[in-house]
Every structure is written in structure tokens, then in C-alpha cells.
């Protein structure tokens, strides 16, 4: 992950989400929440990173993934969504679900 080219917020949005019509501020809010919660650099994560594989991986278990799931449940409640968080396996799926 650290060997990847760093992408700033503008590059992340324009490259991966601008064409989806998602609000930039919300995309970046969710993106940074993922990075902060899982303690990884926001400029190194990518939409196709899988939770528990490329991101949020630890030797034993990851309480950080549990924290992210709790945040996802809270976001879903605020947005009035019913979300099966276990089906959100990638950064992209999580962002597209909650960046509205």
C-alpha cells in the first residue's frame, strides 16, 4: 500500500467519483473517515481495496474494522438507509453507499 503513488483529494475524486455524480465533500468525508478509522494514509487507499485484505488487516483481529462498521451503521441511520454492512467489502462500495 505504501508503495503506491499518493493521490490527493482532488485526484481521488476526479479519477474515481466525479463521473458518478456523488457530492465531492461527502465522498472525501467518507474517504477520510475510512482512512482515519483504519489508521492508513488517505492518499494511499484505493476504491478496490478490500476490507480485511488490503486495508484493515492485522495479525490477530481488527477492532478498527468493528469501529468502521459501527460508524457505517450510524451513517445509515442518519441517511435513513437499510444497509447490510457485511456486503460492503471494498472502499468503493462503502463510499458509494454513504457519500450522498
C-alpha positions as CSV (number, residue, x, y, z in Angstrom):
1,X,0.0,0.0,0.0
2,X,2.7,2.5,0.9
3,X,4.5,1.8,-2.4
4,X,1.5,3.3,-4.3
5,X,1.6,6.7,-5.8
6,X,-0.1,9.1,-3.4
7,X,-3.3,10.7,-4.7
8,X,-4.5,14.0,-3.2
9,X,-8.2,14.6,-2.5
10,X,-8.8,16.2,-5.9
11,X,-7.2,13.3,-7.8
12,X,-9.2,10.7,-5.8
13,X,-12.5,12.5,-6.5
14,X,-11.8,13.3,-10.2
15,X,-10.4,9.9,-11.0
16,X,-12.9,7.7,-9.2
17,X,-16.1,9.5,-8.3
18,X,-16.7,12.7,-10.3
19,X,-18.5,10.8,-13.1
20,X,-20.8,9.1,-10.5
21,X,-22.3,12.5,-9.6
22,X,-21.6,12.0,-5.9
23,X,-21.0,15.1,-3.9
24,X,-17.3,15.8,-3.6
25,X,-17.4,16.9,0.1
26,X,-19.3,13.7,1.1
27,X,-17.0,11.4,-0.9
28,X,-14.0,12.9,0.8
29,X,-15.6,12.9,4.2
30,X,-16.3,9.2,3.9
31,X,-12.9,8.5,2.3
32,X,-11.1,10.2,5.2
33,X,-13.3,8.6,7.8
34,X,-12.2,5.2,6.4
35,X,-8.5,6.2,6.4
36,X,-8.7,7.7,9.9
37,X,-10.6,4.8,11.4
38,X,-8.4,2.1,9.9
39,X,-5.2,4.2,10.5
40,X,-4.0,4.2,7.0
41,X,-2.9,7.2,4.8
42,X,-5.8,8.6,2.9
43,X,-3.6,9.3,-0.1
44,X,-2.6,5.6,-0.5
45,X,-6.0,3.8,-0.3
46,X,-7.9,2.9,-3.5
47,X,-11.5,2.1,-4.2
48,X,-10.8,-1.5,-5.0
49,X,-9.1,-2.2,-1.6
50,X,-10.9,-5.0,0.3
51,X,-11.6,-4.6,4.0
52,X,-9.7,-7.2,5.9
53,X,-7.4,-7.9,3.0
54,X,-5.7,-4.8,1.5
55,X,-7.0,-2.4,4.2
56,X,-7.8,-3.0,7.9
57,X,-5.5,-6.1,8.1
58,X,-3.9,-7.0,11.4
59,X,-2.2,-10.1,12.7
60,X,-5.0,-11.1,15.0
61,X,-8.2,-9.2,14.6
62,X,-9.1,-5.6,13.8
63,X,-11.1,-3.7,16.2
64,X,-10.8,-0.8,13.7
65,X,-13.0,-2.7,11.3
66,X,-15.6,-3.0,14.0
67,X,-15.4,0.7,14.7
68,X,-15.8,1.4,10.9
69,X,-18.9,-0.9,10.9
70,X,-20.4,1.0,13.8
71,X,-19.8,4.3,12.0
72,X,-21.4,2.8,9.0
73,X,-24.5,1.8,11.0
74,X,-24.7,5.3,12.4
75,X,-24.4,6.8,8.9
76,X,-27.1,4.5,7.6
77,X,-29.4,5.5,10.4
78,X,-28.8,9.3,9.7
79,X,-29.4,8.7,6.0
80,X,-32.5,6.5,6.6
81,X,-30.8,3.6,4.8
82,X,-31.0,-0.1,5.5
83,X,-27.5,-1.5,4.8
84,X,-26.1,-4.9,5.1
85,X,-22.6,-3.8,6.1
86,X,-21.2,-7.3,5.6
87,X,-21.8,-6.9,1.9
88,X,-19.7,-3.7,1.7
89,X,-16.4,-5.4,1.1
90,X,-14.4,-2.6,-0.6
91,X,-13.6,1.0,0.0
92,X,-15.6,1.8,-3.2
93,X,-18.8,0.0,-2.0
94,X,-18.6,1.8,1.3
95,X,-18.0,5.2,-0.3
96,X,-20.8,4.8,-2.8
97,X,-23.2,3.6,-0.2
98,X,-22.7,6.5,2.2
99,X,-21.5,9.5,0.1
100,X,-24.9,11.0,-0.7
